[in-house]
Amino acid sequence: MSDVETTLRGPEAYKIARRALDLMERHQIWPTALNFELWTHYVADPDGALAREITRLISMGEPITEMLSEELAAAYLPKARLNEQIRDAGDLLSKELESVSKAIQNAQKTNAAFGKTLAGVSKDLDAPTGVEGIKAVVSSLADATRRVAKENKALETRLAESTAEVDRLREHLEQVRRDATTDGLTNLANRKAFDEELERACAEADEAGSAICLAVLDIDHFKGFNDTWGHQTGDQVIRYVASVIGRVAALPRFAARYGGEEFAMIFPGEAAAIVGATLEEIRIEVSSRMLKRRSTNEDLGAITLSSGFAERRKGETGHSVMERADAALYASKRSGRNRVTAADTQSESANAA
């Protein structure tokens, strides 16, 4: 159990809950179950990653909408839910194995009894006996054989059922894992999955002595677009951009929705020139399509995308290369948007539309 979960089950829990509700009311956030979970974690762990992100959003004047709450939960809370699901699956698996163990024990007892019956039959047949005696021995042996066959059939059935149940649990856990690491709106990886993949990719690159490029992509003027057309249409735009990114993000590349209208990509073992060309391809495809609002068929105009990318230096942390890619993204924004910028050199690979 995490320190936060321990705190929320202790004497401070009521105080934390009251503080969370006060903050939610102050920031005009509805006290839904999801929001309450987020804000109790915010209060219980003020120095944690979730609290830092909420503080950053508040300081920027970002409204904590329902969609944003879902993004925060997907990024910062899935581990606890995943662990709970794993514990539940583990309990079911333990019960299943216990049941199979009992079935095996029963079969062993029946087989042992059958062995004793065979030994007794052997002795009876060694002794002089008449027809009736032989009939009795055969009948006894037939009964014992039927019992063994029945028990073995029951065990075979139970093992087949157990195999099916274990397969079902395995599929369930795999789905839980996917849900915990996937952004629900775009079906790309979520931020938590991206952070974990970046850490893994950096360690692998250090071991192999290979390169990594990291890119950050952001939809231009999205807040104004969202305010004008509403969140549902904003979601439509996010899904569209994600679909374009997803098409060029086949393994070993890795793409994620990093938060809101921002995306991130990892390019293992690829040169900066190839990464720049790929981001340019994404930029052109996104801006070339005129979108329409689904509900009214109104023209939404062209969507543009700004990007920045950085090539990882030897031994550089994922956090550091992310900061440099972010700086390149903001250079694209300052230079007029709808362009790709490489970190450090701040060289633009696209002109403003």
N, C-alpha and C positions, 0 to 999 in steps of 0.2 A: 504494500500500500504506500502511495506517495505521501510526502510530508503534508501536502495540501489536504489530501483525503483524510489523513490522521487528524489534522486540525479541525476539519469539518465534522468529525465524530467526537469531539472533545467539548469541554466546558465553554470554550470560546465561540462555538458554532453559532449560538443565538445572537451574540454581539456582531459577528461577521455578517449574518443574514440581515440583521437590521441595517447595518452600514451599507450593505449591497443594495437594499431596497431604497435607502435614502439617496444613494448616488444615481440609481436608475431613474428615480423621480426627478432629481435635479437636472438630469440630461434628457428628460422626456423619452425614456425608453420603456416600452411596455413590459410588465413583469411576467413574460412568458416563461415556461419551464427552461427553455434554452437560454434566454437572456439571464435568468436567475443563476443558472449554472456558470455561465461566463463571468458574471459579476461577483459571485461568491469566490471564485478562483482569483479574480482580480484583487479583491480585498484580502484574501488569505495569503496570497503570494505577490505582494506589491513589487517585488524585484524580478519576478518571473517574465518569461518571454511574452506571455499573453498580456500581462499588465503593461509591459513596455509598449506593446503594439496599440493597446486601447488608449494609453496616455498620448501616444504620438497622434493617433487619429483625432482625439479630442482637441489637442493643441492646434491641429490644422483646421479645426472647425468642421470636420467631416461628420455628417449625421450618421448615427449608428442605426442603420436600417435593418430590416429583417434579413435582407439578402446579405448584408455585411456581417451580421451576427452568425449566419450559417457558414460564411467563409471563415470567420474566426474559429468557430467550433471545429470545422473540418481541418483547419491548420494546427490548432493547439490542443484539442481535446480528444482526438480519436484514439490515442494510445490507451487511455483509461478504459474506454468502451471496448477496445480490442482485447485488452487483458481480461475484462469481465466475460466476453464471449468465449475466449480461450479457456477460462476457468470452467465455464458451463459445459463446454464441449469435453473438457478433461473429465468432469464428473460423470458425464454420460458414457464416456469411453471406459472409465473405471468400472461402472456398473455393468457394462456390456462384457468386459473381460471377466468380471466376477461370475456372471451368469454362465459364460462359456467354461470357466474353470470348474463350476459345479457340475455341468453336463459331462465334462471329461472325467471327473471323479466318479460320477455315477456309472459311466461306461467302464471305468477301471474296476469298480466293485463287481459289476456284472460279469466281466471277463474273468476276474479272479474266482468268482463262484462257479463259472463254467469250467475253469481249470480243475477245481475240486471235484466237480461232477464227473469230468473225464477220468480223473484218478480213481474215483469210486467205481465207475463203470469198468475200468480196466481190472480192478480187483475182483469185481463180481463175475466178470467173464473168465478169470483165471480159475475160479472155483467151479466145481461140477454143479450144473443147474439144469432144470428141465425147460420145456417150451414156455411155460408160464413165467418162469424166472427171466428168460431171455426177452419175452415181451415187455416185462416190467422195466428191464434195463433200457431197452430201445425207447420205450415211452418216456422214461426219465431223461434220456439223452435228447430226444426230440423236443421236449419242453424246454430244456436248458438252451438248446440251439435257437429256438424261437425267441426266448428272452434276450439272448445276445443279439440276434438279428434286429429285434425291435429297438433295443438300446442303441445299437450302432446306427440304425436309421434315424433315431431321434437326435443323436449326436451330429450326424451328417447334416440334417435339416437345420439344427441350431448353428452349426458352423457356417452354413450358407447364409443364414439370416444375419449372423454376426458380421460376416464379410461385407454384406450389403450395407449394414448399419455403419460400419467403419468407413466405407466408401462415401456414404452420405455425409458423415461427420467431416471427412476430409474435404469434400466439395463445399460444405458449409463454411469451414474455416478459411478456405481459399477465397470464397465470396466475401467473407468478413474482412479478410486482408485487403482485397481489392477495394471494398467500400471505404475502408479506413485510409486508403492512400490515393483515392480518386476524387477529383472535384466533381460534385454532382451536376453542375450546370454544363460543363464542357466535356466531361469524360477524359480530360487530361489528368495527369498526376496533380495532387494538391501540393501546397507549400511544404508541408512536413515531409512528404515523400521526396520532394526535390532536395530539401536540405540533407536528407539521409543519403540520397544518390550522389550528391555533390561530394559529400565527405568520403563516400566509398570510392568514387572516381578519382579523387585526389590521391588517396592512398594507393590505388592501383597504378596511377601514373607515376608516382614516386618509385614504386617497386619495379615498374617496367622501363622507367626512364622515357616515358612518352609524353606527348603534348595534350593539353586540353584547352578548348576555348569555351567561354561562357558568354551568353548573350541575354540581354534583357530587352523586352519589347513592350511598348505601351501605346494604347489607342489614343490618338490625339483628340483633344477637346471633348473627352468623354463625359465629363461632369455636366457641361452645358448641354450636350446632346441628351443625356439622361433626364435633366431637368425639363427639357423641351418636350420630349416624346414619352417620358415615363420609364419606369424600371423594366417593364415587360419587353418593351422595344429595345431597351438597353441590353437586356439579356440576349435578345435575338442577335444583336451586333457582336456581343462577346462570343456567342456560339459560332457565328460565322468566322470570326478571326481565328478562333481555336481550331476550326476545321481546316483552315488553310495551313496553320502551323503544324497540325497533326499530320497532314499529308507528307510533309518533308521531314518528319521526326522519327522515321523508322530506325529501329535499333541498328547500331549502338547509340544513336542519338537519343536524347531524353528531353521531353518537353513537359512543362507544367504551367498551370495557372498559378501565378505567384501571389495574386491578391487583387481583387477588384478588376480593373481593366489591364492589369500588368501580367506579362507572361515571361517565362525564363526557359532557356535551352542550354543543354550541355552537349558539346561536340568533342567526343574523345578521339584523340589521334588525328585531328583534322587541322590543316594549315589555316592561318588567318585569312588568306586570300579566298579559300573555298568557303569559309564561314561568312565572310563579307558578301560573297556572291549569292549564297543561300538566303541570307537576310534580305538582300536586295530583291531576290525572286519573290519572297513573301510580301515585301512592301509593295511591289508592283501589282501582284495578284489582288491584294486586299483593296488597293485604291482603284483598280480598274473596273470594279463591279459597282453598279448603281443599285443600292438596296431599296426595297419597298417595305413599308409597314404592313405586317400581315393582316392586321384587323381592318385596315381601311384602304390598303393598296396605295397609300400616299408615298411619294418619292422621299426617301431619307437623305438623298445625296450620296456623295462618295465618302467612304471611311478611309482615313489615313493612319499610318502607323510609324512611330519613331522607334529606332533601335540603337543600342550601344553594345559593343562586345569587347572582351579582353582576352588575351592569350595568357594563360597561367604561367607564372614564372616558377622555376624549379624550387620546390619546397614551400611555395606560397599556400596559405590557408584558403579554404573555400570562401570564408568571410571576406578576406582581402581582395580576392579576384572579383567577388560580387560587388564590392564597393567600387572597384575600377570600372566594371561594366556599367554600373549605375551612373557613375560620373560621365561616361561616354553617352549614355542615354540622355542625360540632362543637357549635354553639349548639343545633341541633336535637337532637343526641344528649344534651346536658346537660339539655335541657328535657323529656326523657321519651321521645324517639324517635318514629318514625312521624309525622313532620311535615315541613313545608317552611318554611325560613327564608330571608329576604332579607338580603343582606349590609348592613352599616353600620347600617340601621335595626333589624336583628335582629327584624323583625316576622314573626310566625308566620302562615302562611296555612292551617294545619290544626291541629286539636286532637288530643291523644294519644288513641289508641284505647282 
